[in-house]
Amino acid sequence: MCYADTATNDDGTATAFCYCGWNDEPTTPDAADAAAEAHQRDADAAEAEFTATH
């Protein structure tokens, strides 16, 4: 399971990141939140699919 989070940069941009190594540099904090949420949702779906087939 991934645990993505965000950080707002000094210049007002934001970074979305995860302990798994994934990161994204959206231009706004809202976009970073959306990217982090999508990353977690996609990772959870992939893990559930793997568990169901193995």
C-alpha positions in Angstrom: 0.0 0.0 0.0 1.3 3.5 -0.9 1.0 6.5 1.4 1.3 9.6 -0.8 1.5 13.1 0.7 2.0 16.6 -0.5 4.2 19.6 0.4 3.8 23.2 -0.6 7.0 24.8 -1.9 8.2 28.3 -1.0 7.3 29.5 -4.5 3.7 28.4 -4.1 4.0 25.3 -6.2 3.5 21.9 -4.7 5.1 18.5 -4.7 3.2 15.2 -4.4 5.4 12.2 -3.2 5.2 8.7 -1.8 7.5 6.5 0.2 7.6 4.1 -2.8 9.6 6.7 -4.7 6.9 8.1 -6.9 6.7 11.9 -7.1 5.0 14.6 -9.2 5.5 18.3 -9.4 2.0 19.8 -10.0 1.7 23.6 -10.2 -0.8 24.0 -7.4 -1.5 22.4 -4.0 -4.9 21.3 -5.2 -3.3 19.5 -8.2 -0.8 17.9 -5.9 -3.6 16.6 -3.6 -5.4 15.2 -6.6 -2.2 13.5 -7.9 -1.4 12.0 -4.5 -5.0 10.7 -4.2 -4.9 9.2 -7.7 -1.5 7.6 -6.9 -2.8 5.9 -3.8 -6.0 4.8 -5.5 -4.1 3.3 -8.4 -1.6 1.5 -6.1 -4.5 0.1 -4.0 -6.2 -1.1 -7.2 -3.1 -2.8 -8.5 -2.5 -4.5 -5.1 -6.1 -5.7 -4.9 -5.8 -7.1 -8.5 -2.6 -8.9 -7.7 -4.1 -10.4 -4.5 -7.2 -11.6 -6.3 -5.2 -13.4 -9.0 -2.5 -15.0 -6.8 
